[in-house]
Amino acid sequence: RMKILCLVDCYLPSMKSSAKLMADMAAEFRAQGHDVIVAAPDDSLTEPCRQSVENGVTVLRIRTGKIKGASKVVRAINEVRLSSVMWKAARGFFANHPCDLVVFYSPSIFFGGLVRRLKKLFRCPAYMILRDIFPQWAVDAGVLRKGLIYKYFRRKELLQYSVADVIGVQSPGNLAYFRDNGLNDRPLEVLFNWTPLKENAAPPGLRKRLGLNGKIVFFYGGNIGVAQDMDNIIRLAESLADRDDVHFLLVGEGSEVSRLNAVIAAKKLANISIHPAVCQEDYLGLVGEFDVGLISLDRDLKTHNFPGKMLGYMYHGLPILASINAGNDLKDVIEEGDAGLVCLNSQDEELRKNAIRFASDNEFRRQTGRNARALLEKTFSVRQAAEQILSHFAPANEIQERH
């Protein structure tokens, strides 16, 4: 029996994929007989910390400055201070709750200082779950230049790698990033994203409320930011404006929402809409109300990315319509599982043809959705991911000797 501390930059009820992933992982660790603490920043608190027990997991929310939904400058300042603020506010809690393992999630890239302190305090190892390679993706997407700010972020990125005893990347292609950057001198492995294979969530009836009954709805759920290049989906919707039976529904929040709403209004597109983010419980139910799951990634990204939203699509048996960056392993995974149709971002006509095939061929759409569910069960189960993480560390009886 181990005591495990999980660090993540947001937690339930946030609908961010990282919140859901780590909640599922914490629940699985507990199901396997371990004691679990989740620590996460929370800008809504009035007190420094708030402790609660949620589904058998101890959750420590720590007051920090606003990160999610803040301006780029405010977010950067508050993220830079993340480790020091969380350590100062919760040092007493950590001292009274020694753990045998720290499992931390990136993004954020600013947990390195906190993890280093926790490892020294607990005398324990740490496992890093690496989902986005930042700042590289920001450079690829044109959001960041290789100047002083980049160099600072890069130092923070390297610090996180240095404090991890094992790093789990999300696709085989990410291993090449470490090799090409001379960083493959540490234990690395592919740790696919995960989800429980059975969850209880009632559909909230969003399809009916939005007047989408009778339409084939292409659904996107999650962050709506620069890396997702949602102009890609707007172009698709515009090209299918003559199809009264098709609608594109985007549910989420992010830096691009206001601008995209203005573009949709300017183009007078009636077949695409952006709905505000919903709570995690409603989100889990609403995915199953729709027909096809959308993935869009900026064409200039060089890193590999398996969006967490894909798991929700597969869980509910939605086929995947993806438009992604060149060389992304996601293409091979989806195509080998016959779980969807994939093209490169910039291949607008192919994307349009793929969307029309899903909209026009009911049996193809349903069979591809069944294949997506089968792929989930084979490759992306939370039990498999938890066992993979724990396999690297000493049995509980050996760990207890350190305390």
C-alpha positions as a Markdown table, in Angstrom:
| # | Residue | x | y | z |
|---|---|---|---|---|
| 1 | Arg | 0.0 | 0.0 | 0.0 |
| 2 | Met | 1.5 | 3.3 | -1.1 |
| 3 | Lys | 0.8 | 6.9 | -0.3 |
| 4 | Ile | 0.7 | 8.8 | -3.6 |
| 5 | Leu | 0.6 | 12.5 | -4.2 |
| 6 | Cys | -0.8 | 13.7 | -7.6 |
| 7 | Leu | -0.1 | 17.2 | -8.8 |
| 8 | Val | -2.1 | 18.8 | -11.6 |
| 9 | Asp | -2.8 | 22.4 | -12.7 |
| 10 | Cys | -6.6 | 22.1 | -12.4 |
| 11 | Tyr | -9.0 | 19.6 | -11.0 |
| 12 | Leu | -12.7 | 18.7 | -11.0 |
| 13 | Pro | -15.2 | 20.3 | -11.6 |
| 14 | Ser | -13.1 | 21.8 | -14.4 |
| 15 | Met | -13.8 | 20.3 | -17.7 |
| 16 | Lys | -10.2 | 20.5 | -18.8 |
| 17 | Ser | -8.9 | 17.1 | -20.0 |
| 18 | Ser | -6.1 | 17.2 | -17.4 |
| 19 | Ala | -8.6 | 17.5 | -14.6 |
| 20 | Lys | -10.5 | 14.5 | -15.8 |
| 21 | Leu | -7.4 | 12.4 | -16.5 |
| 22 | Met | -5.9 | 12.9 | -13.1 |
| 23 | Ala | -9.3 | 12.4 | -11.3 |
| 24 | Asp | -9.6 | 9.1 | -13.1 |
| 25 | Met | -6.0 | 8.2 | -12.3 |
| 26 | Ala | -6.5 | 9.1 | -8.6 |
| 27 | Ala | -9.6 | 6.9 | -8.5 |
| 28 | Glu | -7.8 | 4.0 | -10.1 |
| 29 | Phe | -4.8 | 4.3 | -7.7 |
| 30 | Arg | -7.3 | 4.2 | -4.8 |
| 31 | Ala | -9.2 | 1.2 | -6.4 |
| 32 | Gln | -5.8 | -0.6 | -6.4 |
| 33 | Gly | -5.5 | -0.1 | -2.6 |
| 34 | His | -3.4 | 3.0 | -2.3 |
| 35 | Asp | -3.9 | 6.2 | -0.3 |
| 36 | Val | -4.2 | 9.2 | -2.7 |
| 37 | Ile | -3.8 | 12.9 | -2.3 |
| 38 | Val | -4.5 | 15.3 | -5.2 |
| 39 | Ala | -3.0 | 18.9 | -4.9 |
| 40 | Ala | -4.1 | 21.5 | -7.4 |
| 41 | Pro | -4.2 | 25.3 | -7.7 |
| 42 | Asp | -7.6 | 27.1 | -7.3 |
| 43 | Asp | -8.0 | 30.8 | -7.9 |
| 44 | Ser | -11.5 | 30.8 | -6.5 |
| 45 | Leu | -10.5 | 30.2 | -2.8 |
| 46 | Thr | -10.6 | 32.9 | -0.2 |
| 47 | Glu | -8.4 | 30.9 | 2.2 |
| 48 | Pro | -4.9 | 29.7 | 1.5 |
| 49 | Cys | -5.9 | 26.0 | 1.3 |
| 50 | Arg | -9.0 | 23.9 | 1.4 |
| 51 | Gln | -9.0 | 20.2 | 2.1 |
| 52 | Ser | -11.8 | 17.8 | 1.2 |
| 53 | Val | -12.4 | 14.1 | 0.6 |
| 54 | Glu | -14.0 | 13.4 | -2.8 |
| 55 | Asn | -14.8 | 9.8 | -3.8 |
| 56 | Gly | -12.3 | 8.6 | -1.3 |
| 57 | Val | -9.5 | 10.8 | -2.5 |
| 58 | Thr | -8.0 | 13.6 | -0.4 |
| 59 | Val | -8.1 | 16.8 | -2.4 |
| 60 | Leu | -6.0 | 19.8 | -1.5 |
| 61 | Arg | -6.9 | 22.9 | -3.3 |
| 62 | Ile | -4.4 | 25.7 | -3.0 |
| 63 | Arg | -5.1 | 29.4 | -3.6 |
| 64 | Thr | -3.1 | 30.8 | -6.5 |
| 65 | Gly | -3.5 | 33.6 | -9.0 |
| 66 | Lys | -5.8 | 33.1 | -12.0 |
| 67 | Ile | -4.4 | 30.8 | -14.6 |
| 68 | Lys | -7.2 | 29.3 | -16.7 |
| 69 | Gly | -9.0 | 32.0 | -18.7 |
| 70 | Ala | -6.5 | 34.8 | -17.7 |
| 71 | Ser | -4.7 | 37.0 | -20.2 |
| 72 | Lys | -1.4 | 35.7 | -21.5 |
| 73 | Val | 0.6 | 38.1 | -19.3 |
| 74 | Val | -1.4 | 37.4 | -16.1 |
| 75 | Arg | -1.4 | 33.7 | -16.7 |
| 76 | Ala | 2.4 | 33.7 | -17.3 |
| 77 | Ile | 3.1 | 35.6 | -14.1 |
| 78 | Asn | 0.9 | 33.3 | -12.0 |
| 79 | Glu | 2.2 | 30.1 | -13.6 |
| 80 | Val | 5.8 | 31.2 | -13.0 |
| 81 | Arg | 4.9 | 31.6 | -9.3 |
| 82 | Leu | 3.0 | 28.3 | -9.1 |
| 83 | Ser | 5.6 | 26.2 | -7.3 |
| 84 | Ser | 6.6 | 28.8 | -4.7 |
| 85 | Val | 3.0 | 29.8 | -4.0 |
| 86 | Met | 1.8 | 26.2 | -3.6 |
| 87 | Trp | 4.8 | 25.3 | -1.4 |
| 88 | Lys | 4.4 | 28.3 | 0.9 |
| 89 | Ala | 0.6 | 27.8 | 1.3 |
| 90 | Ala | 0.7 | 24.0 | 1.8 |
| 91 | Arg | 4.1 | 23.3 | 3.3 |
| 92 | Gly | 2.6 | 22.3 | 6.6 |
| 93 | Phe | 0.1 | 20.0 | 5.0 |
| 94 | Phe | 2.8 | 18.3 | 3.0 |
| 95 | Ala | 5.0 | 17.9 | 6.1 |
| 96 | Asn | 2.2 | 16.1 | 7.9 |
| 97 | His | 1.3 | 13.9 | 4.9 |
| 98 | Pro | 4.5 | 12.1 | 3.8 |
| 99 | Cys | 4.1 | 10.2 | 0.5 |
| 100 | Asp | 5.9 | 7.4 | -1.2 |
| 101 | Leu | 5.5 | 8.7 | -4.8 |
| 102 | Val | 4.8 | 12.0 | -6.5 |
| 103 | Val | 2.9 | 11.8 | -9.8 |
| 104 | Phe | 2.8 | 15.2 | -11.6 |
| 105 | Tyr | 1.2 | 16.3 | -14.8 |
| 106 | Ser | 2.5 | 18.6 | -17.4 |
| 107 | Pro | 1.4 | 21.1 | -18.6 |
| 108 | Ser | 2.1 | 23.2 | -16.5 |
| 109 | Ile | 5.9 | 23.4 | -16.9 |
| 110 | Phe | 6.2 | 25.1 | -13.5 |
| 111 | Phe | 5.9 | 22.2 | -11.1 |
| 112 | Gly | 9.7 | 21.5 | -11.2 |
| 113 | Gly | 10.6 | 23.6 | -8.1 |
| 114 | Leu | 7.7 | 22.2 | -6.1 |
| 115 | Val | 8.4 | 18.6 | -7.1 |
| 116 | Arg | 12.1 | 19.0 | -6.2 |
| 117 | Arg | 11.1 | 20.2 | -2.7 |
| 118 | Leu | 8.6 | 17.4 | -2.2 |
| 119 | Lys | 11.1 | 14.7 | -3.3 |
| 120 | Lys | 13.5 | 16.1 | -0.7 |
| 121 | Leu | 10.8 | 16.2 | 2.0 |
| 122 | Phe | 9.4 | 12.8 | 1.3 |
| 123 | Arg | 12.6 | 11.1 | 0.1 |
| 124 | Cys | 10.6 | 9.6 | -2.7 |
| 125 | Pro | 10.7 | 9.3 | -6.5 |
| 126 | Ala | 8.5 | 11.2 | -9.0 |
| 127 | Tyr | 6.8 | 10.2 | -12.2 |
| 128 | Met | 6.1 | 12.9 | -14.8 |
| 129 | Ile | 3.1 | 12.6 | -17.1 |
| 130 | Leu | 4.1 | 14.7 | -20.1 |
| 131 | Arg | 1.2 | 15.6 | -22.4 |
| 132 | Asp | 2.3 | 18.9 | -24.1 |
| 133 | Ile | 5.9 | 19.7 | -25.0 |
| 134 | Phe | 6.1 | 23.4 | -24.2 |
| 135 | Pro | 7.6 | 25.8 | -25.1 |
| 136 | Gln | 8.3 | 24.0 | -28.4 |
| 137 | Trp | 4.7 | 23.8 | -29.5 |
| 138 | Ala | 4.2 | 27.5 | -28.9 |
| 139 | Val | 7.2 | 28.2 | -31.2 |
| 140 | Asp | 5.8 | 25.9 | -33.8 |
| 141 | Ala | 2.4 | 27.6 | -33.7 |
| 142 | Gly | 3.9 | 31.1 | -34.0 |
| 143 | Val | 2.8 | 32.1 | -30.5 |
| 144 | Leu | 6.4 | 32.4 | -29.1 |
| 145 | Arg | 9.7 | 33.4 | -30.6 |
| 146 | Lys | 13.1 | 32.0 | -29.5 |
| 147 | Gly | 14.2 | 34.9 | -27.4 |
| 148 | Leu | 14.7 | 35.6 | -23.7 |
| 149 | Ile | 11.2 | 34.5 | -22.7 |
| 150 | Tyr | 11.6 | 31.2 | -24.7 |
| 151 | Lys | 15.0 | 30.6 | -22.9 |
| 152 | Tyr | 13.3 | 31.1 | -19.5 |
| 153 | Phe | 10.5 | 28.7 | -20.3 |
| 154 | Arg | 13.0 | 26.2 | -21.7 |
| 155 | Arg | 14.9 | 26.3 | -18.4 |
| 156 | Lys | 11.7 | 25.5 | -16.5 |
| 157 | Glu | 10.9 | 22.7 | -18.9 |
| 158 | Leu | 14.4 | 21.2 | -18.4 |
| 159 | Leu | 14.0 | 21.5 | -14.6 |
| 160 | Gln | 10.9 | 19.4 | -14.7 |
| 161 | Tyr | 12.6 | 16.7 | -16.7 |
| 162 | Ser | 15.5 | 16.7 | -14.3 |
| 163 | Val | 13.3 | 16.1 | -11.2 |
| 164 | Ala | 11.4 | 13.2 | -12.8 |
| 165 | Asp | 12.6 | 9.7 | -12.2 |
| 166 | Val | 10.5 | 8.4 | -15.1 |
| 167 | Ile | 8.8 | 10.5 | -17.8 |
| 168 | Gly | 5.8 | 9.1 | -19.6 |
| 169 | Val | 5.1 | 10.8 | -23.0 |
| 170 | Gln | 1.9 | 10.4 | -24.8 |
| 171 | Ser | 3.0 | 8.9 | -28.1 |
| 172 | Pro | 6.0 | 7.1 | -29.7 |
| 173 | Gly | 6.8 | 10.2 | -31.7 |
| 174 | Asn | 7.5 | 12.2 | -28.6 |
| 175 | Leu | 10.4 | 10.0 | -27.8 |
| 176 | Ala | 12.1 | 11.4 | -30.9 |
| 177 | Tyr | 11.9 | 14.9 | -29.4 |
| 178 | Phe | 14.0 | 13.8 | -26.4 |
| 179 | Arg | 16.5 | 11.9 | -28.6 |
| 180 | Asp | 16.9 | 14.9 | -31.0 |
| 181 | Asn | 17.4 | 17.3 | -28.2 |
| 182 | Gly | 19.9 | 15.2 | -26.3 |
| 183 | Leu | 17.5 | 14.5 | -23.5 |
| 184 | Asn | 17.2 | 10.7 | -23.7 |
| 185 | Asp | 19.6 | 10.2 | -20.7 |
| 186 | Arg | 16.6 | 9.6 | -18.4 |
| 187 | Pro | 14.0 | 6.8 | -18.2 |
| 188 | Leu | 11.4 | 7.5 | -20.9 |
| 189 | Glu | 8.4 | 5.5 | -22.0 |
| 190 | Val | 5.1 | 5.9 | -23.9 |
| 191 | Leu | 2.2 | 6.3 | -21.5 |
| 192 | Phe | -1.0 | 6.6 | -23.5 |
| 193 | Asn | -3.9 | 8.7 | -22.2 |
| 194 | Trp | -6.6 | 6.8 | -20.3 |
| 195 | Thr | -10.2 | 6.6 | -19.2 |
| 196 | Pro | -12.4 | 4.3 | -17.1 |
| 197 | Leu | -14.2 | 1.8 | -19.2 |
| 198 | Lys | -17.5 | 2.4 | -17.4 |
| 199 | Glu | -18.9 | 5.7 | -16.1 |
| 200 | Asn | -22.4 | 6.9 | -15.1 |
| 201 | Ala | -23.4 | 10.2 | -16.8 |
| 202 | Ala | -26.9 | 11.2 | -17.9 |
| 203 | Pro | -27.3 | 13.1 | -21.2 |
| 204 | Pro | -28.1 | 16.8 | -20.3 |
| 205 | Gly | -30.4 | 17.2 | -23.4 |
| 206 | Leu | -28.2 | 19.8 | -25.1 |
| 207 | Arg | -29.1 | 18.5 | -28.6 |
| 208 | Lys | -32.8 | 19.2 | -28.1 |
| 209 | Arg | -32.2 | 22.5 | -26.3 |
| 210 | Leu | -30.1 | 23.7 | -29.2 |
| 211 | Gly | -32.6 | 22.6 | -31.8 |
| 212 | Leu | -30.3 | 20.0 | -33.3 |
| 213 | Asn | -32.6 | 17.0 | -33.5 |
| 214 | Gly | -32.5 | 15.3 | -36.9 |
| 215 | Lys | -29.0 | 16.7 | -37.7 |
| 216 | Ile | -25.7 | 15.0 | -37.9 |
| 217 | Val | -23.7 | 16.9 | -35.3 |
| 218 | Phe | -19.9 | 17.1 | -35.5 |
| 219 | Phe | -18.9 | 17.8 | -31.9 |
| 220 | Tyr | -15.8 | 19.3 | -30.4 |
| 221 | Gly | -15.3 | 19.5 | -26.6 |
| 222 | Gly | -12.3 | 21.1 | -24.8 |
| 223 | Asn | -9.9 | 23.9 | -25.0 |
| 224 | Ile | -10.4 | 26.4 | -27.9 |
| 225 | Gly | -7.0 | 28.0 | -28.3 |
| 226 | Val | -4.3 | 28.7 | -30.8 |
| 227 | Ala | -2.8 | 25.2 | -30.9 |
| 228 | Gln | -6.2 | 23.8 | -31.9 |
| 229 | Asp | -6.6 | 26.2 | -35.0 |
| 230 | Met | -10.4 | 26.2 | -34.9 |
| 231 | Asp | -10.4 | 28.4 | -38.0 |
| 232 | Asn | -9.8 | 25.0 | -39.6 |
| 233 | Ile | -13.3 | 23.9 | -38.4 |
| 234 | Ile | -14.9 | 27.2 | -39.4 |
| 235 | Arg | -13.6 | 26.7 | -43.0 |
| 236 | Leu | -15.1 | 23.2 | -43.0 |
| 237 | Ala | -18.5 | 24.5 | -41.7 |
| 238 | Glu | -18.4 | 27.2 | -44.4 |
| 239 | Ser | -17.8 | 24.7 | -47.1 |
| 240 | Leu | -20.8 | 22.6 | -46.0 |
| 241 | Ala | -23.1 | 25.6 | -45.5 |
| 242 | Asp | -25.5 | 24.1 | -48.1 |
| 243 | Arg | -26.0 | 20.9 | -46.0 |
| 244 | Asp | -29.1 | 21.5 | -43.8 |
| 245 | Asp | -28.6 | 18.2 | -42.1 |
| 246 | Val | -25.1 | 19.0 | -40.7 |
| 247 | His | -24.1 | 21.1 | -37.7 |
| 248 | Phe | -20.8 | 21.8 | -36.0 |
| 249 | Leu | -20.9 | 22.3 | -32.2 |
| 250 | Leu | -17.9 | 23.5 | -30.2 |
| 251 | Val | -18.2 | 23.3 | -26.4 |
| 252 | Gly | -15.4 | 24.8 | -24.3 |
| 253 | Glu | -13.4 | 27.9 | -23.4 |
| 254 | Gly | -10.1 | 29.4 | -24.4 |
| 255 | Ser | -8.3 | 32.3 | -25.7 |
| 256 | Glu | -9.8 | 32.1 | -29.2 |
| 257 | Val | -13.5 | 32.0 | -28.3 |
| 258 | Ser | -14.3 | 35.7 | -28.7 |
| 259 | Arg | -12.5 | 36.0 | -32.0 |
| 260 | Leu | -14.1 | 32.9 | -33.4 |
| 261 | Asn | -17.6 | 34.0 | -32.4 |
| 262 | Ala | -16.9 | 37.3 | -34.3 |
| 263 | Val | -15.7 | 35.3 | -37.4 |
| 264 | Ile | -18.8 | 33.1 | -37.3 |
| 265 | Ala | -21.1 | 36.2 | -37.1 |
| 266 | Ala | -19.2 | 38.0 | -39.8 |
| 267 | Lys | -19.6 | 35.0 | -42.2 |
| 268 | Lys | -23.2 | 34.6 | -41.1 |
| 269 | Leu | -22.7 | 30.8 | -40.6 |
| 270 | Ala | -25.8 | 29.1 | -39.2 |
| 271 | Asn | -24.3 | 25.6 | -39.1 |
| 272 | Ile | -21.6 | 26.2 | -36.5 |
| 273 | Ser | -22.0 | 27.3 | -32.9 |
| 274 | Ile | -19.8 | 27.7 | -29.8 |
| 275 | His | -21.4 | 26.8 | -26.4 |
| 276 | Pro | -19.7 | 27.7 | -23.1 |
| 277 | Ala | -17.9 | 25.1 | -21.1 |
| 278 | Val | -20.1 | 22.8 | -18.9 |
| 279 | Cys | -19.3 | 21.0 | -15.7 |
| 280 | Gln | -17.5 | 17.6 | -16.1 |
| 281 | Glu | -20.6 | 15.6 | -15.1 |
| 282 | Asp | -22.7 | 17.2 | -17.9 |
| 283 | Tyr | -19.8 | 17.0 | -20.3 |
| 284 | Leu | -19.5 | 13.2 | -19.9 |
| 285 | Gly | -23.2 | 12.8 | -20.7 |
| 286 | Leu | -23.4 | 15.3 | -23.6 |
| 287 | Val | -20.7 | 13.7 | -25.7 |
| 288 | Gly | -22.9 | 10.7 | -26.2 |
| 289 | Glu | -25.7 | 12.9 | -27.6 |
| 290 | Phe | -23.8 | 13.6 | -30.8 |
| 291 | Asp | -22.5 | 11.8 | -33.9 |
| 292 | Val | -18.9 | 12.5 | -34.8 |
| 293 | Gly | -16.0 | 13.7 | -32.6 |
| 294 | Leu | -13.8 | 16.5 | -34.0 |
| 295 | Ile | -10.0 | 16.9 | -33.5 |
| 296 | Ser | -8.1 | 19.9 | -35.0 |
| 297 | Leu | -4.4 | 20.7 | -34.5 |
| 298 | Asp | -2.4 | 23.6 | -35.8 |
| 299 | Arg | -0.6 | 22.6 | -39.0 |
| 300 | Asp | 2.7 | 24.0 | -37.9 |
| 301 | Leu | 3.0 | 21.9 | -34.7 |
| 302 | Lys | 6.1 | 19.7 | -34.7 |
| 303 | Thr | 5.3 | 17.7 | -31.6 |
| 304 | His | 2.9 | 14.8 | -31.3 |
| 305 | Asn | -0.4 | 15.3 | -29.5 |
| 306 | Phe | -3.1 | 12.9 | -28.4 |
| 307 | Pro | -5.9 | 15.2 | -27.3 |
| 308 | Gly | -7.6 | 14.0 | -24.1 |
| 309 | Lys | -11.0 | 14.8 | -25.7 |
| 310 | Met | -10.5 | 11.8 | -28.0 |
| 311 | Leu | -11.1 | 9.5 | -25.1 |
| 312 | Gly | -14.6 | 10.9 | -24.5 |
| 313 | Tyr | -15.4 | 10.4 | -28.2 |
| 314 | Met | -14.2 | 6.8 | -28.1 |
| 315 | Tyr | -15.9 | 6.0 | -24.8 |
| 316 | His | -19.3 | 6.9 | -26.4 |
| 317 | Gly | -18.6 | 5.2 | -29.7 |
| 318 | Leu | -18.2 | 8.4 | -31.7 |
| 319 | Pro | -16.1 | 8.1 | -34.9 |
| 320 | Ile | -13.3 | 10.6 | -35.1 |
| 321 | Leu | -12.9 | 13.3 | -37.8 |
| 322 | Ala | -9.4 | 14.6 | -37.4 |
| 323 | Ser | -7.3 | 17.3 | -39.1 |
| 324 | Ile | -3.8 | 17.4 | -37.7 |
| 325 | Asn | -0.2 | 18.4 | -38.1 |
| 326 | Ala | 2.1 | 16.3 | -40.3 |
| 327 | Gly | 3.9 | 13.4 | -38.8 |
| 328 | Asn | 1.6 | 13.1 | -35.8 |
| 329 | Asp | 1.4 | 9.5 | -34.5 |
| 330 | Leu | -2.3 | 10.1 | -33.9 |
| 331 | Lys | -3.0 | 9.4 | -37.6 |
| 332 | Asp | -1.5 | 5.9 | -37.3 |
| 333 | Val | -3.4 | 5.1 | -34.1 |
| 334 | Ile | -6.8 | 6.2 | -35.5 |
| 335 | Glu | -6.3 | 4.6 | -38.9 |
| 336 | Glu | -4.9 | 1.3 | -37.6 |
| 337 | Gly | -8.0 | 1.0 | -35.4 |
| 338 | Asp | -10.4 | 2.0 | -38.2 |
| 339 | Ala | -11.7 | 4.5 | -35.6 |
| 340 | Gly | -12.0 | 7.6 | -37.9 |
| 341 | Leu | -10.9 | 9.6 | -40.8 |
| 342 | Val | -7.7 | 11.7 | -40.7 |
| 343 | Cys | -6.1 | 14.2 | -42.9 |
| 344 | Leu | -3.5 | 17.0 | -42.6 |
| 345 | Asn | -4.5 | 20.5 | -41.6 |
| 346 | Ser | -4.4 | 22.4 | -44.9 |
| 347 | Gln | -6.1 | 19.6 | -46.8 |
| 348 | Asp | -9.4 | 21.3 | -46.7 |
| 349 | Glu | -11.0 | 19.4 | -49.6 |
| 350 | Glu | -10.1 | 16.0 | -48.1 |
| 351 | Leu | -11.5 | 17.2 | -44.7 |
| 352 | Arg | -14.7 | 18.2 | -46.5 |
| 353 | Lys | -15.0 | 14.8 | -48.2 |
| 354 | Asn | -14.4 | 13.0 | -45.0 |
| 355 | Ala | -17.1 | 15.0 | -43.2 |
| 356 | Ile | -19.5 | 14.3 | -46.1 |
| 357 | Arg | -18.8 | 10.6 | -45.8 |
| 358 | Phe | -19.7 | 10.5 | -42.1 |
| 359 | Ala | -22.8 | 12.6 | -42.7 |
| 360 | Ser | -24.1 | 10.6 | -45.6 |
| 361 | Asp | -23.2 | 7.0 | -44.7 |
| 362 | Asn | -25.0 | 6.1 | -41.5 |
| 363 | Glu | -23.6 | 2.5 | -41.4 |
| 364 | Phe | -20.1 | 3.6 | -42.0 |
| 365 | Arg | -20.4 | 6.2 | -39.2 |
| 366 | Arg | -21.8 | 3.7 | -36.7 |
| 367 | Gln | -19.3 | 1.0 | -37.5 |
| 368 | Thr | -16.4 | 3.4 | -37.2 |
| 369 | Gly | -17.8 | 4.4 | -33.9 |
| 370 | Arg | -17.9 | 0.8 | -32.7 |
| 371 | Asn | -14.2 | 0.5 | -33.8 |
| 372 | Ala | -13.4 | 3.6 | -31.8 |
| 373 | Arg | -14.9 | 2.0 | -28.6 |
| 374 | Ala | -12.9 | -1.2 | -29.3 |
| 375 | Leu | -9.7 | 0.8 | -29.6 |
| 376 | Leu | -10.4 | 2.5 | -26.3 |
| 377 | Glu | -10.8 | -0.8 | -24.5 |
| 378 | Lys | -7.6 | -2.2 | -26.0 |
| 379 | Thr | -5.2 | 0.7 | -25.6 |
| 380 | Phe | -6.5 | 3.5 | -23.4 |
| 381 | Ser | -7.8 | 1.9 | -20.1 |
| 382 | Val | -7.0 | 3.7 | -16.8 |
| 383 | Arg | -6.1 | 0.4 | -15.1 |
| 384 | Gln | -3.4 | -0.3 | -17.7 |
| 385 | Ala | -2.0 | 3.2 | -17.3 |
| 386 | Ala | -1.9 | 3.1 | -13.5 |
| 387 | Glu | -0.2 | -0.3 | -13.4 |
| 388 | Gln | 2.4 | 1.0 | -15.9 |
| 389 | Ile | 3.2 | 3.9 | -13.6 |
| 390 | Leu | 3.4 | 1.9 | -10.4 |
| 391 | Ser | 5.5 | -0.9 | -12.0 |
| 392 | His | 8.6 | 1.4 | -11.8 |
| 393 | Phe | 8.6 | 1.8 | -8.1 |
| 394 | Ala | 9.4 | -0.4 | -5.1 |
| 395 | Pro | 6.8 | -2.5 | -3.4 |
| 396 | Ala | 5.0 | -0.8 | -0.5 |
| 397 | Asn | 6.9 | -2.8 | 2.2 |
| 398 | Glu | 10.3 | -1.5 | 0.9 |
| 399 | Ile | 9.0 | 2.0 | 0.6 |
| 400 | Gln | 7.7 | 2.1 | 4.2 |
| 401 | Glu | 11.2 | 1.5 | 5.5 |
| 402 | Arg | 12.1 | 5.0 | 4.5 |
| 403 | His | 9.5 | 6.6 | 6.8 |
